[in-house]
Amino acid sequence: MNDRVQEILSWYESDLPSVRENLNKLMSHGALAGTGKFVILPVDQGFEHGPARSFAINPPSYDPNYHVELAIESGCNAYAAPLGFIEFVAEKYRGQIPFILKLNNSDVLSKGHDPESAITASVADAVRLGCSAVGYTIYPGSALRNHQYESLRRIIFEAKTAGLPTVVWAYPRGQGLSKEGETAIDVIAYAAHIACQLGAHIVKVKPPKDHIEHPAAVDAFKKGRISTSTLKDRISEVVRSSFAGKRIVIFSGGETKSKEEILKEVSEIAKGGGFGSIMGRNAFQRPRNEALILLREVIEIYKAS
């Protein structure tokens, strides 16, 4: 364990040794082992968006084995997925890569209500399957957010008791926000802070855009002389909002983009002090060899930062 990993673990000193051991396991696996940086492959999109929308562009990705093998071969820190995918691969690939079990999920088959994910797995499932962490999504801005926060607190407590850290997907969405506001810099930073306050060990958010949603925040950003003109600046503010950078914040890859766009975005995330990327569709929707090259290039950017 090097100095950087020890420093990061020191931020979680209130946790049980077993929680810190599993957090260390995430930081000690793959091509970024020992750097305190992360590249994680998440594959919850089949549940969230449907199988054809997620996998038809690259048919081998219908197979659960495909994703975990891609994560292992590319050198990712971990593989994250809902219960069914983790159950399918857990025994075969146990010990080859840390698993993160996504405990809640939503689908796109129902419309017209505020977002809230259903709890689709348990901490007990994560322990049974040998996972190193659990994941959970909250939607700050949803009318149902308070229920989500309360559920998350119970899950984090249960996970900590079982020795597992929690990765929180903090996705602002709902009646309280405009579409543009879902990725506004003030909203993304606020969502990351909320996740930290609820006890998240790792926070996943979208890269923020140069937009401020709330009028009161406009004044605060001006008084604080907070620059938002570059993605690097905006990433830096999200990280600073996460306990002055003393919580791990990683950024989603979002919808499929060109390789050049991805690498440019990742470079800005790294320059802004982001801890890494959690990249799904931009990896597994590409042919396997292209995905391996992309993930390895992303890893090299973080390794050099």
N, C-alpha and C positions, 0 to 999 in steps of 0.2 A: 504494500500500500504506500503510494508516494505522498508527498506533502500536499498536493492539490486535492487528492481524494480525502485525505485526513481532514483538511480544512473544511471541505463540503460536509463531511459527516459530523463535524463539530457543531454545525448549525442545527442539528437534530438531536442534541444531547438529552432532551427530555424523553426520547423514545427508548423502548427496550433494546438491549443489545441485538436481539434477533431481527428487529426492524432495520437497524443500521447495517447488519450483516447482509440482509437482502438488498438494501440500497447499494451497498458496496458491490454486491454481485452484479447489479446492473451496470455499475461503473467499471467493472473488471472483466467485462466480456467483449469480445469482438475486436475490430481493428482500432477502436478508440479506447481500449482498456487503459486505465490509469490517467487519462487526460481530463476526466470530469466532464467530457462532452458526450453527446448522445446522437445516434441515428437509430430510430426505432421504426419497424415496419408494422403498421396497423392495418388489419383487414376486417373491419366491421361494415364495410360498404355494402356487401350483399344483403345484410339485414336492413341497413339504413336506406338503401336506394333501389334494391332489387338485383337479382342475379344477372339478368341480361344487360342492364345499364352498367353493371360493375365489371362483368367478366367476358361478355361476348366479343369485345374488341380483341381479346387475347384468350382464346378458348382454353388453353391449358390451365388458366387460373380458376376454372370452375373446381378444380381438385384442391382440397385443403392442404395436401402435402406440398403442392407447388409453392405456396407462400412461405411456409416455414423453411423449406429448402432454400428459397431465394434469400431469406433473412440470414440464414447460416452462412451460405456461400459468399454473400456480399460483405459479411463482417459486421452486421448490425449488433447493437447492444442487446436488443430484445425483440420479441414478436408479440403483438397484442391482438386479441380477437375475442369474439363472443364465445359462449359456452360450447356450442356444437363444434366449431373449428378446433378449439383447444382440446376437447375430449377426443377428437379424431386423431390428433397428432401427439398427444401428451406422452403416451407410453413409448412410442417409436422413437421420439426425438428427445426424450428426457435427458437432461444433462448437457445437451448440445447447444442450447440457447435458453436464456431465461424467458419464461412466459408471463404475460400480463393478461389476466382474465378481465374482460370488460363486463361489469356487473349490470349495466343497464343499456337498453337500446330502444330506438324508435323506428317506425317505418313510415312510408309515404302513402299508405293506402287510405288514410283518413285525413280530411282537410277541415279547415274552419274553426280550429281551436288553438289555444296557446300551446307551445311545445312543452312536452314532458315525456321523458323516456320511461319505459316500464322496466322494473327490476327483473332481469332475466337469468340471473345466476347469484350465487351467494359466496360469502367468504369461505364457508365450509367447502364449497366446490373448488375454490382456489387452492385450499390446503390439500384436498384430496388429489388434485391433479398436479401437485408439486410446483405451483406457480410462485414467482418471486415478487409479485405485486398484483394489485387489483386496480381497475380503472372505473371511472364513473363520470357521467356527463351532467353538468348543470347548465341551465339557460337563464342567466341574469337578464332581466327585462321581461321575462314571461310572468303572466299573472299567477302562475303556479310555482314561482321560484321559491317561496318560503317553504313549501312542502318539500321541494327538492333539497334545499339546504338542510332541513331537519333530517331527511333520509340520509343524506351524505354524512352528517355528523355521526349518526348511529353506525353507519358502515365503516367510517374511519376508525371509530373506537373499537369496533369488532375486529377490524383488520389489524390494528396495532396490537391488540391483545393476542392475535394469532401470529404476530411477528412479521406482518406484511405492510410495506409502504403503499400509499395510494397515489395514483396518477389521476388528476382531475382535468377532464375536458371542459373548459370554461368557454361556452359559446353564447355570447349575448344574442338574444332573439326574442321576439314576442311583441305584445301590444305597446310596451313602453318605449320601443325603438323604431326609427325609420329603417328602411332597408340599408341605406348608406350608413346609418348609425351602428349597424351590427359590427362593422369593422373600423369605426372611428377610434382614433388614438385614445381619447379620454375614456371611452367605453371599454376598450380592450384592456387598458391598464387597470381600470376599476374591477373588471371581471377577474383578472389575475390576482388582484389584491384580495378580493372576496374569497377566492379559492384558497389562498394562503391562510386567511383568517379562519377558515373552516378546518384547517389542519392538513391540507394537501402537502405531500412531499415533493411531487413534481406537478407542474401546471402546464397544460397544453392550451395554447390560444392560437388564433389566426394572426398572421402578420398585419399590423394596423395600417390603415390608410391615412392620408393627410386630410382628415376631417375631424372637427370637434362637434359632437352632437348636442351637448347641453350648454345653454347660454352661460350658466354660472361657471362652467369649466373654461370657457373662452377667457374670462377675466382671470381665472387662476393661472392658466397657462401663460398669459401675458405678464402677470405680476411675477411669476416664477421664472420668466425668460426661458421657457421650455421650447426648444426648437422642434418643429415637426416636419420640416421641409424634405428631409431624406428618410429613407427607410431605416438607415443606421440610427438616426436620431430617435425615431419612434420606437425602435426595438430597445434602445437604451432606456427610454422612459418606462416601458413595460417592465423591464428587468429591475429598474430602480423602484418601481411601485410594488415589487414583490420582495418586501423586507430589505430594501437597499441591496438587492442582488444576492440575498442570502437564502433564497429559495430557488430551486431548479426550474427554469422556464424554458420550454421547448415550443417550437412553432410548426404548425401544420403546413402540409404542402398544397392542400386545396385541390381544385380541379386541375385536370391534365393541362400542362403547359409545355412549351418547347424546352428542350434541354438548355438552351442559352438563357431563357428566362429563369429557369429553376436555379441554375448555377449563379446567376447574378443576384437573385433573391437570397440564396443561401450565403453568399459572400457578404451581403449587407447584414444579415442576421448575425453572422460571426463577428463582424466589425463592431456591431452594436452590443456585443456581450451576451448574445443568446447562447444557451447551453446546447442547442442542437435542433434537429428536425425530426418530426414524426411523419413519415412520408408513405402514403398508401397508393392512391390511384396513379400518381406520377411514376411509381415504380412498377406495380404489377400489371398495369394496363399496357405496358411496353413489352415487346418480345424479350424473352429471358436474357439474352446476351446484352441487349441495349439496357435493360434494367440493371444488370450487374455492373456495367460500366458506369451508369449514372450514379448508382448508390456509392460506388467506390470513389467517384470523383467528389461527391458530396462529403464523404468521410474525410477525404484528403484536405478539403477546405477547412473543416473543423480541426483536423489534426494540426494544421499549420497556423491556426489562429491563437 
